[in-house]
């Protein structure tokens, strides 16, 4: 989506998309924090394991694909007439 694709009548859709993403992001952040804390308290991982983890090339590629897919889905929603 470029700036020329966002019309005044799209503001409601953009606002709804932002609220939906914010809600979903919070759920993920909350669950991730609970999972990290639970695993650290059980001695399964170090408390900073997620912060210091360096993905290998295969995981980096997979994460890149998933990120691009998510961005495409969001843009498709905003462009949906």
N, C-alpha and C positions, 0 to 999 in steps of 0.2 A: 504494500500500500504506500503510495506517495502522498505528499501534501495535496496534490490536485485531486486525489480520490476522496478525500474527506470533505464532505459537504455539510452545510449547517444542519440539514435534516438527519445526519448521521451521529450527531452528538449524543442522542439518547442511547443508540446502540453502543457507542464507545463507552459511555458511562456504565452501562450494564455489563459490558465485557470487563471493564476494570474492576467492578465490584465482584464479579464472578471469579476472576483471577485472584483477587485479594483474599477472598474467602477460602479458595482452594489452597493458595499458598500458605495461609495460616494453619490450615489443617495439617499440611505436610510438615511445616516447621515445628508445630506442637508435637506431632507424633515422632519426628526425628529426634527432638530434644529428649523426649521420654525414653526412646529406644537407646540413645547414646548414654544417658544417665543410668538406665537399668543395666546395660552391658558393662559400663565402667564400675558400677557398684558391685557387680557380680565378679569382677576381675577378669572379664572376657577380653576387654579392650582397655587401652590406656585412655584417660579422660580426654586427651587431645588427639586421639587417633584419627578422627575425621578431618581435623584441621591440618594435620601434617601429612596426610596420605597423598602420594603422588601416583596417579593412574599410569598404567603402561599404555603403549600405543594403541592396542586393540580397544581398551576401555575408553580412551580418549576419542577414538573414532566413533565408537558406539554412542557415547554421550553427545557428540557433535551431531550425529544423525537424529537422535531423539530430540535434541534442542531445535534443530531445523524443522522437524515434524510438528512440534508444539507451536512454533512461530507461524508455520503455514496454517495450522488449524485456527489460530487466533485471527490471522489476517483474513482467512476465508469467512469467518463469522462476521467480521467487520464489513466485508465486501458483499455479503449476502443481501440481496435486494428483497 
